[in-house]
Every structure is written in structure tokens, then in C-alpha cells.
Amino acid sequence: MLDDIDRRLLRLWLADPEMSAADLSARLGITGARAARRIEKLRETGVVRGVHAVIDWAALGYTVEVSLRIQLEKSRPRAFEAFLEAAREVPEVTEVQTFLGRVDARLTAIARDMGHWQSVYRDGILTLPHIAEIEALMHVATVKTDQSLPL
């Protein structure tokens, strides 16, 4: 599906997402139009789904980050869907993931400080429907964040 030029383009773009098509084409040794067509093809095929800003929440005053592992009470029809719908509505929840296994969902939530976190937890997280068990893991440090794979 991907040829060597596509893989090189993706490696360069992952290393520097702000690199323009002109800069990519120069680094790849192809024309700007050819690089632009390849980028468009990668988007059309779903290989590239978007380019995102990475926000440093701590720089904006959100110094508390918590990962929540959640088991759901799934005996009710649509319990899973109701939980996910409600979790999306909590403003401080920045990520929602679902799993197969003992943990059904994982949420990442942020707060300004511990007082704000208590409010988010009590008024936002604990009011989510169909929670059977919840484990909160306080984030201490990010050791590695890397979305790239060897291409």
C-alpha cells in the first residue's frame, strides 16, 4: 500500500508536523505538486486522519492529570453507550478509551488543582451512569509519548 516515498514522507512529517509540502518535497527530492498529491492520497485513504495541536495543559494551569480505569455494570441494555455518551460531556475529560477485558473504559481527566479535581470527580465522574467499579490513578510523569512507528 505504501511505497518508500510515502514511508519517508510520513517519517519526516511525524518528526516535524509543521513541515510544509514544499519542505517535504525538497527533503524527498520530488516536486511540490507530487508531494501535495501524495499527502492528499494519504488523507483520502485514511492513513493520515489529521494534524493536531498538542496542548500543554499544565502551561494553561491544569496541573492535575488522572487516569481512571472503569468497570461498567453492563446488565442493562445500552449501559455501555449511555456511559460513553455521558463521559464525552464532562469538559475535563480529555480522552475516552474502551477495552475488552476486566477494564471496560479508561478516561483521562485534567483539573487545575486538587480542589478542582475533587469537584470534577464528585460532580462529573461519579455521576456517570452504570459504573460498577472505578480506580483513579494520579499521573506523576510522562516518560514517553511517541505516536510514531518505524516506517
C-alpha positions in Angstrom: 0.0 0.0 0.0 2.8 2.5 0.9 5.9 2.8 -1.2 9.3 4.0 0.0 8.5 7.7 -0.7 5.2 7.5 1.3 7.1 6.0 4.2 9.8 8.6 4.1 7.2 11.4 3.8 5.4 10.0 6.9 8.7 9.7 8.9 9.6 13.3 8.0 6.1 14.6 8.7 5.9 12.8 12.1 9.2 14.3 13.1 8.0 17.8 12.2 4.2 18.1 11.6 4.6 21.8 10.7 6.8 21.0 7.7 5.2 22.3 4.5 4.6 20.3 1.4 7.4 22.4 -0.3 9.9 21.5 2.5 8.8 17.8 2.4 9.3 17.7 -1.4 12.7 19.2 -1.1 13.8 16.7 1.6 12.3 13.8 -0.5 13.7 15.0 -3.8 10.3 15.2 -5.5 8.3 18.2 -6.8 6.0 20.1 -4.6 3.0 19.1 -6.6 3.9 15.4 -6.3 4.4 15.8 -2.5 1.0 17.5 -2.3 -0.7 14.7 -4.3 0.9 12.1 -2.1 -0.3 13.9 1.1 -3.8 14.2 -0.4 -3.8 10.5 -1.2 -2.7 9.6 2.3 -5.6 11.7 3.6 -8.1 10.2 1.2 -7.1 6.6 2.1 -7.3 7.4 5.8 -3.6 6.8 6.5 -3.4 10.5 7.7 -6.6 11.4 9.6 -5.5 14.9 10.6 -2.8 17.1 12.0 -3.4 18.1 15.6 -2.1 20.7 18.0 -0.6 19.2 21.2 -1.7 21.3 24.2 0.5 21.5 27.3 -2.4 21.6 29.8 0.0 22.4 32.7 1.1 25.6 30.9 -2.6 26.5 31.0 -2.9 25.9 34.7 -4.2 22.3 34.6 -1.6 20.7 36.9 -3.6 17.6 37.9 -4.0 14.7 35.4 -5.8 11.5 36.4 -6.3 8.2 34.5 -9.5 6.4 35.5 -10.0 2.7 34.9 -13.7 1.8 34.9 -15.6 -1.4 35.0 -19.2 -1.0 34.0 -22.4 -2.6 35.3 -23.5 -4.0 31.9 -26.6 -5.9 32.8 -28.8 -3.0 31.5 -29.4 -2.6 27.7 -27.3 0.2 26.2 -25.3 0.7 29.5 -22.1 1.0 27.6 -23.4 3.5 25.1 -25.0 5.6 27.9 -21.8 5.7 29.8 -19.7 6.7 26.8 -22.2 9.4 25.8 -22.2 10.9 29.3 -18.4 10.7 29.6 -17.9 12.7 26.4 -19.9 15.5 28.0 -17.6 16.0 31.0 -15.4 19.0 29.9 -12.4 18.0 31.9 -12.3 14.5 30.3 -9.7 14.7 27.6 -9.6 11.1 26.4 -12.0 8.2 26.5 -10.9 4.7 25.5 -12.7 1.3 25.6 -11.3 -2.1 26.1 -12.0 -5.8 26.1 -11.2 -7.5 29.4 -11.5 -6.6 33.0 -11.4 -2.9 32.4 -14.2 -1.6 30.2 -13.1 2.0 29.8 -10.3 4.4 30.6 -10.8 8.1 30.9 -8.1 10.8 31.2 -9.2 13.9 33.1 -7.5 17.1 34.0 -8.0 19.7 36.7 -6.4 22.9 37.9 -5.6 21.6 41.4 -6.7 19.0 43.9 -9.8 21.1 45.0 -10.9 21.3 41.4 -10.2 17.6 40.9 -12.4 16.7 43.9 -15.2 18.7 42.2 -14.6 17.1 38.8 -14.6 13.6 40.4 -17.6 14.1 42.6 -19.8 16.1 40.2 -18.6 14.8 36.9 -17.1 11.4 37.1 -19.1 9.7 39.9 -22.3 10.8 38.3 -21.6 8.9 35.1 -24.1 6.1 34.6 -23.6 2.3 35.1 -20.2 2.5 36.9 -19.6 -0.7 38.9 -16.0 -0.1 39.9 -13.6 2.8 39.4 -9.9 3.2 40.0 -8.2 6.6 39.9 -4.5 6.7 39.0 -2.9 10.1 39.6 -0.5 11.0 36.9 3.1 11.6 38.1 5.2 12.0 35.0 5.1 11.3 31.2 8.1 9.2 30.4 7.5 8.7 26.7 4.9 10.0 24.3 5.6 8.9 20.7 2.9 8.2 18.1 5.5 7.1 15.5 6.5 3.6 14.5 9.4 2.7 12.2 8.1 3.2 8.7 
